[in-house]
Amino acid sequence: MKPDAFWKVRKERRGAEAQRTQRKSFQKTLRPLRLCALRVICQSLKFPPRTTIMIIAQSVADLKREIARLRAAGQRIAFVPTLGNLHAGHRHLMEQARRYADAVVASIYVNPLQFGPGEDLSAYPRTPEQDRALLGACGVELLFFPDDTAIYPRGRAQSTRVEVPEVSDILCGAVRPGHFRGVATVVHRLFQIVTPDVALFGKKDYQQLLVIRLMTADFGLPIEIVGVDTVRDADGLAMSSRNVYLTATERRNAPKLAATLQALAGRIGNQGVSTAMDGGSAENAGAVFRPTAMDGGSAENAGADFRPTAMDGGRFGLLPSRGITPSMEGRSAEREAVPPGTNAGAVFRPESGFAAHEAQAAEQLTAAGFRPEYVSVRCQQDLALPGPGDRQLVILAAAWLGRARLIDNLELELKPAA
């Protein structure tokens, strides 16, 4: 072999060996990456990512079939009934529902039985496409979207009514006769259809929450009722579907309702329960208002002295809450005898120990352009008028501003000063 041919062959062999070595090194580098990719694929096959496709049921039969499917999978079910025209407050309800259950079921039904003559049944905002999009984005598994026939198969006039006495006849019940009968009837019907483990309701409708708690307890329904704190806009206005009725000027004015309740809470706390209430015991003099911890939330602010914020410009968060219990213990009947035909929610109520404070708050609302229906200090437990020893209170108010009827409330606990 000639020398030139020898060196040429040797160079080719060395080049081939180098290429083989380089390929092996590269394959060795890729091996962990291949294993990692394979592991990810296997995990995705074994544990597929949670993707929710919301099922919409319009008939009772379709809904029950889907509920049976969820039950067969061992799912715990949370239920959030709504009237539709959903907003951020409803989104918060859906998010909270996920904490209590594996599957969330929502309903949208504008119930005619809870609207009185001359109320806004026909004008109530209906936004089904937007509502479905919001619920789907919240991961709701099942939406019940019934018509009147599904809810009242024998017709509304012939359907059985459910009524919770006493608590349904005061405050909002006094100015909207039959409203809570309609609420209790439709919620009972929905509970029978959906059969949830837990149902969630916003605390903005405080009286409604108590009516539903009592109705559920009286019928022995195995359903946990959860009250969820009021969600507010940055300026303090409680979110409501009826806020769309407000003009731009009224919307700027609307937060004064919440500010008025905060100011009233401050006056009650600063004066003390005994001096604020006519005939109160002196042992409670000097009590101050301290917010309580939110249900299921942080208690870092519990026990802090309350300082009302300014009526214009203060930022409001979720209101503190302690919940209410499904027991009236006859207190409403003992403390509040309302003559037939009397507006039990009237602002100027001589039998109320906080009548002077309530009247002052009503006057402030009137001066601000509202038409108040009532401002009332009640016991959280049963909405009875508070006595000298009652410390867990709630201030409730309803007032018109233009075409919009606004309701709001503020829970407070009176404690002796340290």
C-alpha positions in Angstrom: 0.0 0.0 0.0 1.3 3.4 -0.9 2.0 5.8 1.9 -0.6 8.3 0.7 -3.3 5.6 0.5 -2.4 4.3 4.1 -2.8 7.8 5.7 -6.1 8.3 3.8 -7.6 5.1 5.1 -6.4 5.8 8.6 -7.9 9.3 8.5 -11.3 7.9 7.3 -11.3 5.3 10.1 -10.5 7.8 12.8 -13.3 10.1 11.5 -15.8 7.3 11.5 -14.8 6.4 15.1 -15.1 10.0 16.2 -18.6 10.2 14.6 -19.6 7.0 16.4 -18.3 8.4 19.7 -20.1 11.7 19.2 -23.4 9.9 18.4 -23.1 7.8 21.5 -22.4 10.9 23.6 -25.3 12.7 22.1 -27.6 9.7 22.7 -26.4 9.4 26.3 -27.3 13.1 26.8 -30.8 12.6 25.3 -31.6 9.5 27.4 -32.7 11.4 30.5 -34.8 13.7 28.4 -36.5 10.8 26.7 -37.2 9.2 30.1 -38.6 12.4 31.4 -40.9 12.8 28.4 -42.0 9.2 28.7 -42.7 9.8 32.4 -44.8 12.8 31.6 -46.8 11.0 29.0 -47.5 8.1 31.3 -48.6 10.4 34.1 -50.9 12.3 31.7 -52.4 9.0 30.7 -52.9 7.8 34.3 -53.9 11.1 35.7 -55.5 13.2 32.9 -55.7 16.9 33.6 -59.1 18.2 34.8 -61.0 19.7 31.9 -64.6 20.6 32.6 -67.2 20.6 29.9 -70.3 22.1 31.5 -73.4 20.1 30.9 -76.7 22.0 30.6 -79.9 20.3 31.7 -83.3 21.8 31.0 -85.6 19.0 32.1 -85.8 17.4 35.6 -85.1 13.9 34.0 -81.9 15.1 32.3 -80.7 16.8 35.5 -81.4 13.7 37.6 -79.5 11.5 35.1 -76.5 13.7 35.4 -76.8 13.8 39.2 -76.9 10.0 39.3 -73.7 9.9 37.1 -71.9 12.2 39.6 -73.1 10.1 42.5 -72.0 6.9 40.9 -68.5 8.4 40.6 -68.6 9.1 44.4 -68.8 12.9 43.9 -69.9 15.2 46.7 -72.2 17.9 45.2 -72.4 21.6 46.0 -75.4 23.6 44.7 -75.7 27.3 44.0 -79.1 28.5 42.9 -79.3 31.8 41.1 -81.7 34.1 39.3 -79.1 34.7 36.5 -77.5 38.0 35.3 -74.4 36.7 37.1 -71.6 39.0 38.4 -68.4 38.7 40.4 -70.4 37.9 43.6 -71.8 34.8 41.9 -68.3 33.9 40.7 -67.2 34.0 44.3 -70.0 31.7 45.3 -68.9 29.2 42.7 -65.3 29.4 43.8 -66.4 28.8 47.4 -68.6 25.9 46.4 -65.5 24.1 45.0 -64.1 24.2 48.6 -67.0 22.2 49.9 -67.5 19.5 47.2 -66.1 17.6 44.2 -68.8 18.8 41.7 -70.6 22.1 41.5 -74.1 22.4 40.2 -75.7 25.8 39.5 -79.2 26.8 38.5 -80.6 29.8 36.7 -84.3 30.4 37.1 -86.2 33.6 37.5 -88.9 32.5 39.9 -92.2 34.3 39.4 -93.5 33.3 42.9 -91.0 35.6 44.6 -92.0 38.7 42.6 -95.0 40.7 43.8 -97.5 42.7 41.8 -95.8 45.6 40.2 -92.3 44.3 40.8 -89.7 43.8 38.1 -90.4 40.2 37.0 -90.6 41.1 33.3 -87.8 43.7 33.5 -85.4 41.5 35.6 -82.1 41.4 33.6 -81.6 38.1 31.7 -78.2 37.4 30.2 -78.1 33.6 29.5 -75.1 33.6 27.2 -72.9 35.6 29.5 -74.1 33.5 32.5 -73.2 30.3 30.7 -69.7 31.6 29.9 -69.1 32.7 33.5 -70.2 29.4 34.9 -68.1 27.5 32.4 -65.1 29.6 33.3 -65.7 28.8 37.0 -65.5 25.1 36.3 -69.2 24.4 37.1 -69.9 20.8 36.0 -73.7 21.0 35.7 -76.1 23.9 35.0 -79.9 23.4 35.6 -81.7 25.8 33.3 -85.4 25.0 33.7 -88.6 26.6 32.5 -91.8 27.1 34.6 -93.1 23.6 33.6 -90.0 21.9 35.1 -90.3 23.7 38.4 -94.1 23.8 38.7 -95.4 20.9 36.6 -99.0 21.4 37.8 -98.8 25.1 37.2 -97.8 27.8 39.7 -101.4 28.4 41.0 -101.8 24.7 41.9 -98.4 24.1 43.3 -97.8 23.5 47.0 -96.4 26.5 48.9 -93.7 26.4 51.6 -93.8 29.2 54.2 -91.5 29.8 57.2 -93.6 31.8 59.6 -92.6 34.9 61.6 -89.2 35.5 60.0 -90.8 35.8 56.6 -93.1 38.6 57.7 -90.7 41.2 59.0 -88.3 43.6 57.3 -88.2 42.7 53.6 -91.1 40.4 54.1 -93.3 43.2 55.4 -92.7 45.4 52.4 -92.7 42.5 49.9 -95.6 40.3 51.1 -95.3 36.7 49.9 -91.7 37.2 48.7 -90.1 34.7 51.1 -93.0 32.2 50.5 -91.9 32.2 46.9 -88.2 31.8 47.9 -88.8 29.0 50.3 -91.1 27.2 47.8 -88.7 27.3 44.9 -85.6 26.5 47.0 -87.4 23.5 48.5 -88.3 22.3 45.0 -84.8 22.7 43.7 -83.4 20.9 46.8 -85.7 18.0 46.0 -84.5 17.9 42.4 -80.8 18.4 42.8 -80.4 16.6 46.2 -77.1 18.4 47.0 -74.8 17.7 50.0 -74.2 21.4 50.5 -75.9 24.6 49.2 -74.3 28.1 49.2 -76.1 31.5 49.5 -74.8 35.0 49.7 -75.1 36.9 52.9 -76.2 40.1 51.2 -79.7 38.5 51.3 -79.3 38.0 55.0 -83.0 37.4 55.7 -83.3 35.0 52.8 -80.4 33.0 54.2 -82.2 32.6 57.6 -85.4 31.6 55.9 -83.6 28.8 54.0 -81.7 27.6 57.0 -85.0 27.3 59.0 -86.8 25.7 56.1 -84.0 23.1 55.7 -84.0 22.3 59.4 -87.8 22.1 59.7 -88.0 19.6 56.8 -85.0 17.6 58.1 -83.2 17.9 54.8 -79.6 16.5 54.9 -78.1 19.6 53.3 -75.5 21.8 54.8 -76.4 25.5 54.3 -73.3 27.8 53.9 -73.5 31.6 54.0 -70.9 33.4 51.9 -69.7 36.9 52.7 -70.9 39.8 50.6 -68.7 40.8 47.7 -68.4 44.5 47.1 -67.1 46.9 44.5 -64.0 48.9 45.5 -66.2 51.8 46.7 -68.3 49.6 49.1 -71.4 48.9 47.1 -72.7 45.4 47.5 -72.8 43.6 44.2 -76.3 42.9 42.9 -77.9 42.1 39.6 -80.2 45.1 40.1 -77.3 47.5 40.3 -77.7 47.8 36.5 -80.8 49.9 37.1 -78.7 52.7 38.6 -77.8 55.7 36.5 -74.2 57.0 36.5 -75.1 59.6 39.1 -77.0 57.1 41.3 -74.1 54.6 41.0 -71.7 57.2 42.4 -74.2 57.8 45.3 -75.0 54.2 46.0 -72.0 53.4 48.3 -73.5 55.7 50.9 -75.8 52.9 51.9 -73.0 50.8 53.1 -71.2 53.8 54.6 -74.3 54.7 56.6 -74.5 51.2 58.1 -70.8 51.4 59.1 -71.4 54.8 60.7 -74.4 53.4 62.6 -72.3 50.4 63.8 -69.7 52.9 65.0 -72.3 54.9 67.0 -73.7 51.8 68.6 -70.2 50.6 69.5 -69.0 53.9 70.8 -72.1 54.4 73.0 -72.2 50.9 74.3 -75.1 48.5 74.3 -76.6 49.6 77.6 -76.7 53.3 76.8 -77.7 52.8 73.2 -80.7 50.7 74.1 -83.7 52.1 76.1 -83.8 50.4 79.4 -80.5 48.5 79.0 -78.5 47.1 81.9 -75.7 49.3 83.2 -73.4 46.2 83.3 -72.8 46.5 79.6 -71.9 50.2 79.5 -68.8 51.0 77.6 -69.0 48.1 75.1 -67.2 48.6 71.9 -67.8 47.1 68.5 -65.2 44.6 67.3 -65.4 42.7 64.0 -65.5 39.0 64.2 -63.5 36.6 62.0 -65.0 35.6 58.7 -66.4 32.1 58.3 -63.6 29.9 57.3 -61.2 32.8 56.9 -58.4 34.6 58.8 -59.1 35.8 62.3 -56.3 38.3 62.3 -58.7 41.2 62.6 -61.0 39.6 65.1 -61.2 41.7 68.2 -59.9 44.9 66.6 -61.9 48.0 67.5 -64.2 49.2 64.8 -63.6 52.5 63.1 -66.2 53.6 60.6 -64.7 54.7 57.3 -65.6 57.9 55.5 -68.8 57.9 53.5 -66.9 59.0 50.4 -63.8 57.3 49.2 -63.1 54.6 51.7 -62.4 51.1 50.4 -64.6 48.3 51.7 -63.6 44.6 51.9 -65.7 41.5 52.6 -67.7 42.1 55.7 -66.9 40.1 58.8 -69.4 37.4 59.6 -70.2 34.8 62.2 -73.2 33.1 60.7 -76.6 32.4 62.1 -78.2 29.3 63.6 -81.5 27.7 62.6 -83.2 28.3 65.8 -85.7 31.0 66.5 -86.7 29.8 70.0 -89.8 31.9 69.8 -87.9 35.1 70.3 -89.5 37.0 67.5 -93.0 36.4 68.8 -91.9 37.3 72.3 -90.2 40.6 71.4 -92.0 41.8 68.4 -95.8 41.9 68.2 -96.7 43.4 64.9 -100.4 44.4 64.5 -102.1 43.2 61.3 -101.4 45.6 58.4 -98.5 47.2 60.2 -95.2 47.6 58.3 -92.9 45.6 60.6 -89.9 47.0 58.8 -90.8 50.7 59.4 -87.9 52.8 60.3 -89.5 54.6 63.2 -90.3 51.7 65.5 -90.9 52.7 69.1 -90.4 49.2 70.4 -86.9 49.0 69.1 -84.1 49.7 71.6 -82.0 51.2 68.8 -84.9 53.3 67.3 -83.1 56.7 67.7 -80.0 55.3 65.9 -82.1 53.7 63.2 -84.0 56.9 62.6 -80.8 58.9 62.4 -79.5 56.5 59.7 -82.7 56.7 57.8 -82.6 60.5 57.8 -79.0 60.4 56.5 -80.1 58.1 53.7 -83.0 60.4 52.8 -80.7 63.4 52.8 -78.4 61.5 50.4 -81.3 60.9 47.9 -82.4 57.4 49.0 -86.0 56.4 49.8 -85.4 54.1 52.8 -87.9 51.3 53.6 -86.2 50.3 56.8 -83.0 50.5 58.8 -83.1 47.9 61.7 -80.7 46.5 64.3 -81.5 42.8 64.9 -80.0 39.7 66.5 -77.9 37.6 64.1 -79.4 34.4 65.3 -83.1 34.9 64.5 -83.6 38.6 63.4 -85.5 39.2 66.6 -85.3 42.7 68.2 -82.2 42.6 70.5 -82.4 42.7 74.3 -79.9 44.1 76.8 -77.9 40.9 76.8 -77.6 40.4 73.1 -74.2 41.2 71.6 -74.2 39.4 68.2 -76.1 41.9 66.1 -76.7 42.7 62.5 -77.8 46.0 61.0 -80.1 45.6 58.0 -81.4 48.2 55.5 -83.4 48.4 52.4 -83.7 51.6 50.3 -84.6 52.7 46.9 -82.3 54.8 44.8 -84.0 55.7 41.5 -85.4 52.4 40.0 -83.1 50.2 42.1 -84.1 48.7 45.4 -80.8 48.1 47.3 -80.4 46.0 50.4 -77.4 45.6 52.6 -76.3 44.5 56.1 -73.4 44.6 58.5 -72.7 42.1 61.2 -71.2 43.3 64.5 -70.4 41.9 67.9 -70.5 44.0 71.0 -67.9 43.1 73.5 -66.9 44.7 76.9 -64.0 47.0 76.6 -60.7 45.4 77.8 
